[in-house]
């Protein structure tokens, strides 16, 4: 049996390497479930793997991209007790594996198929694997956010908006940086006080507003380290999950060492098991309480995955990009 899937056999520009066609239908192994994928999330790391910035293991001659998705359990492998027809969201589907969610079906370890509340659509469920778990890990950073003042750089992005909501729901005072009025409205609705850049000096504004922050969630650490060092309180912490504009940079050690700052690099693919479990449980609670915003920037059909990757690369999306395999799309 076969299925329709998007795949690539070499890395490079989306237009040059992405293909759609029939490939064998996966069979769930022991401990796995087979999921009929309804929606597949497109994240920056998916694009980086496809263009070669994040090399895939050479053992995989053909890769079906995308780690995030949502769908319905179709079958189970030996040793698995799951309900056929159960709605689930997926994480790490294509991490260190050849087959991701840009296909009609994917087989994953049972633990990587998480029950999805009935109030959350499958399209929304495809946005939980990387963005929501990154937001949770970066905000919580091993400790509750209650009582802390938390600054979130880029508070209207796919991760940033969720991070604002998670921090606010946890009892933190939340400050967010944004670049436009549209993004300011998004961050404010999620629970943040907003500082606009570049027309505002962020460090000056944060210090005037708060006197200093206890924790920082950073989408562009290389560009923001000077601001961070100026506004961070003694014994404060930073959780950085990306550095797109300055991945290689020089930093002043004592700017942070003098404050006994703690810096963590959040890599959602590598979350320890205990932290992953806390994130999944916490997100489930917020989803059921309708306290986690999931913003869809645009939906595409499977055969427009090339356009979806190019849209992700453009940086124009405010929210998540989703391949809607079985439903309506915006393409």
C-alpha positions in Angstrom: 0.0 0.0 0.0 1.1 3.6 -0.7 0.3 7.1 0.5 0.9 10.6 -0.8 3.8 12.4 0.8 6.2 15.3 0.4 9.9 14.3 0.5 13.4 15.3 -0.5 16.5 13.2 -1.4 19.0 16.0 -1.2 19.2 19.4 0.6 18.8 22.7 -1.1 16.1 25.4 -2.0 12.5 24.2 -1.6 11.8 24.6 -5.3 14.7 22.4 -6.3 14.5 19.6 -3.8 10.9 19.1 -2.5 8.8 16.5 -4.3 5.3 15.0 -3.9 4.5 11.5 -4.8 3.5 8.0 -3.7 5.7 6.2 -1.1 5.1 3.1 0.9 2.6 3.3 3.7 4.4 2.9 7.1 3.7 0.0 9.3 3.8 0.6 13.1 6.5 -1.3 14.9 6.4 -2.4 18.5 5.6 0.5 20.7 4.4 2.7 17.8 1.1 4.0 16.5 0.1 4.8 12.9 -1.5 8.2 12.6 -3.6 9.4 9.8 -2.2 12.9 9.5 -4.7 15.7 9.0 -2.4 18.7 9.6 1.4 19.2 9.5 3.2 22.1 11.1 6.0 23.9 9.2 8.7 25.3 11.6 12.0 27.2 11.0 13.9 24.0 11.9 12.1 22.1 9.2 13.3 24.6 6.6 16.8 24.5 8.0 17.0 20.8 7.8 15.7 20.8 4.2 18.2 23.5 3.1 21.1 21.8 4.8 21.8 24.1 7.7 20.8 21.3 10.1 22.2 18.2 8.4 20.2 15.0 8.6 21.9 11.7 9.3 23.4 10.2 6.1 21.6 7.0 6.8 18.3 8.5 5.5 18.4 8.7 1.7 14.9 10.1 1.5 13.3 12.4 4.1 9.6 13.2 4.7 9.9 16.6 6.5 8.2 18.2 9.5 8.2 17.2 13.2 4.9 18.6 14.2 1.4 17.4 13.2 -2.0 16.2 14.4 -4.3 13.5 13.3 -6.1 10.3 14.2 -4.7 7.0 15.4 -5.3 4.5 12.6 -3.5 1.4 13.9 -1.1 0.3 16.7 2.0 -1.8 16.8 2.6 -4.7 19.1 2.4 -3.9 22.8 0.5 -0.7 22.3 -2.9 -0.1 24.0 -4.4 3.0 22.4 -7.9 3.7 21.1 -8.3 3.6 17.3 -9.8 6.9 16.2 -8.2 8.9 19.0 -7.3 12.5 18.1 -3.6 13.2 18.8 -0.9 15.9 18.4 2.6 14.8 17.5 6.1 15.9 18.5 9.6 15.0 17.2 8.1 13.0 14.4 11.1 13.7 12.1 13.8 14.2 14.7 16.6 11.7 14.0 14.1 9.8 11.8 13.4 9.7 8.1 9.6 10.1 8.1 7.8 13.2 9.3 4.3 14.5 9.1 4.2 15.9 5.6 2.4 12.8 4.5 -1.0 11.2 4.8 0.3 8.8 7.5 3.2 8.6 9.9 4.3 6.0 12.4 5.7 7.3 15.7 6.4 6.0 19.2 3.1 6.0 21.2 4.4 8.6 23.7 4.9 11.1 20.8 1.2 11.0 20.0 -0.5 13.0 22.7 -4.3 13.1 23.2 -5.7 16.3 21.8 -8.6 18.0 23.7 -11.9 17.9 21.7 -12.0 21.8 21.8 -8.8 22.1 19.9 -8.9 21.6 16.1 -6.4 19.3 14.4 -5.0 22.3 12.5 -4.3 23.9 15.9 -2.9 20.7 17.2 -0.2 20.8 14.5 1.2 23.9 16.3 1.9 22.3 19.6 5.0 20.2 19.1 7.8 22.8 18.6 6.2 26.2 19.3 4.2 25.4 22.4 6.8 23.1 24.0 9.5 25.7 23.3 7.4 28.4 24.9 6.7 26.3 27.9 10.4 25.2 28.4 11.7 28.8 27.9 9.2 30.4 30.3 9.2 27.8 33.1 13.0 27.0 32.7 12.8 24.4 35.4 10.9 26.6 37.9 7.4 28.2 38.2 7.1 31.7 36.8 4.8 32.9 39.6 6.0 36.2 41.2 8.7 36.8 38.6 9.0 39.6 36.1 9.5 38.0 32.7 10.6 39.7 29.5 9.8 38.0 26.2 11.5 39.3 23.1 9.3 39.0 20.1 6.0 38.6 22.0 3.8 38.1 19.0 5.7 35.3 17.2 4.6 31.7 17.0 6.6 30.9 20.2 6.4 34.4 21.7 2.7 34.8 21.9 2.4 31.4 23.6 5.2 32.3 25.9 3.4 35.5 27.0 0.2 33.5 27.7 2.1 30.8 29.6 3.9 33.3 31.7 0.8 35.3 32.4 -1.2 32.2 33.3 1.6 31.2 35.7 1.3 34.4 37.7 4.3 36.3 36.3 4.4 40.0 35.3 5.1 39.9 31.6 6.8 42.4 29.4 7.1 41.8 25.7 9.0 43.5 22.9 7.3 43.9 19.5 7.9 45.9 16.3 4.5 46.9 15.0 1.1 48.0 16.3 -0.4 44.7 15.0 2.1 42.7 17.0 1.5 44.9 20.1 -2.2 44.1 20.0 -1.4 40.4 19.9 1.1 40.5 22.8 -1.2 42.6 24.9 -4.2 40.3 24.3 -2.0 37.4 25.5 -1.2 39.2 28.7 1.8 41.4 28.3 2.8 45.0 28.8 4.4 46.0 25.5 7.5 47.9 24.5 7.9 48.9 20.9 11.2 48.8 19.0 13.2 50.1 17.2 11.8 53.6 18.0 12.1 52.9 21.7 15.3 52.1 23.6 14.3 48.7 25.0 16.7 48.6 27.9 15.8 52.1 29.1 12.1 51.4 28.8 12.3 48.1 30.6 14.3 49.6 33.5 11.9 52.5 33.7 8.9 50.2 33.8 10.2 47.4 36.1 13.7 48.3 37.5 14.9 45.0 36.1 13.6 41.6 35.1 14.1 38.2 36.7 13.9 36.0 33.5 14.2 36.6 29.8 12.9 34.5 26.9 14.9 35.4 23.9 14.2 34.7 20.2 17.4 36.4 19.0 20.1 36.2 21.6 23.0 37.4 19.5 21.2 40.6 18.7 19.8 41.1 22.2 22.6 40.2 24.6 23.6 43.8 25.4 20.0 44.7 26.3 19.6 41.5 28.3 22.8 42.3 30.3 21.5 45.7 31.1 18.0 44.7 32.3 18.6 41.4 34.0 18.4 41.3 37.8 21.1 39.7 39.9 20.7 35.9 39.9 18.4 36.3 36.9 18.1 33.8 34.1 17.9 33.8 30.3 16.3 31.1 28.1 17.4 31.6 24.5 15.8 29.5 21.8 17.2 31.1 18.6 19.7 33.6 17.2 18.6 34.2 13.6 20.2 37.6 13.0 23.5 37.0 14.8 24.3 33.3 15.2 28.0 34.1 15.5 28.9 37.0 17.8 31.2 38.3 20.6 29.8 38.7 24.1 31.1 40.3 27.2 31.5 37.6 29.8 31.4 39.9 32.9 28.2 41.6 31.7 26.5 38.4 32.9 29.0 36.9 35.3 28.8 40.0 37.5 25.1 39.3 38.0 25.5 35.5 38.5 23.2 35.1 35.5 22.1 31.7 34.3 22.0 31.2 30.6 20.1 28.3 29.0 19.9 27.3 25.4 16.5 25.7 24.8 16.5 22.9 22.2 13.0 21.5 22.1 14.1 18.3 20.3 16.2 17.4 23.3 14.0 18.3 26.3 14.7 15.8 29.2 11.9 13.3 29.7 10.7 14.8 33.0 10.6 18.3 31.6 8.8 17.1 28.5 6.2 15.4 30.7 5.6 18.6 32.7 5.3 20.6 29.5 2.8 18.3 28.0 0.7 18.2 31.2 0.9 22.0 31.6 -0.1 22.7 28.0 -3.0 20.2 28.2 -4.3 22.2 31.2 -4.0 25.5 29.4 -5.7 24.1 26.3 -8.6 22.7 28.2 -9.0 26.1 30.0 -8.8 28.0 26.6 -5.8 29.9 27.9 -3.2 29.1 25.2 -3.5 31.2 22.0 -2.8 29.3 18.8 -2.5 31.7 15.9 -2.6 30.2 12.3 -0.8 32.5 9.9 -1.7 30.5 6.8 -2.8 27.0 5.7 -1.6 25.3 2.6 -2.5 22.0 0.9 0.0 19.2 0.7 0.9 20.0 -2.9 1.8 23.6 -1.9 4.4 22.6 0.6 7.1 24.3 -1.5 5.2 27.6 -1.2 4.7 27.0 2.6 8.5 26.5 3.0 9.2 29.7 1.1 6.6 31.5 3.2 8.3 30.3 6.4 11.7 31.6 5.0 10.2 35.0 4.1 9.7 35.9 7.8 6.3 37.4 6.9 4.2 35.0 8.9 2.6 36.2 12.2 1.8 32.9 13.8 2.1 29.3 12.6 2.2 27.8 9.1 0.3 24.6 8.6 -0.1 22.0 5.8 -3.8 21.1 6.0 -3.8 17.7 4.4 -7.5 16.9 4.6 -9.3 20.2 5.1 -9.7 23.7 3.7 -6.7 25.8 3.0 -5.8 29.5 2.3 -3.5 28.7 -0.6 
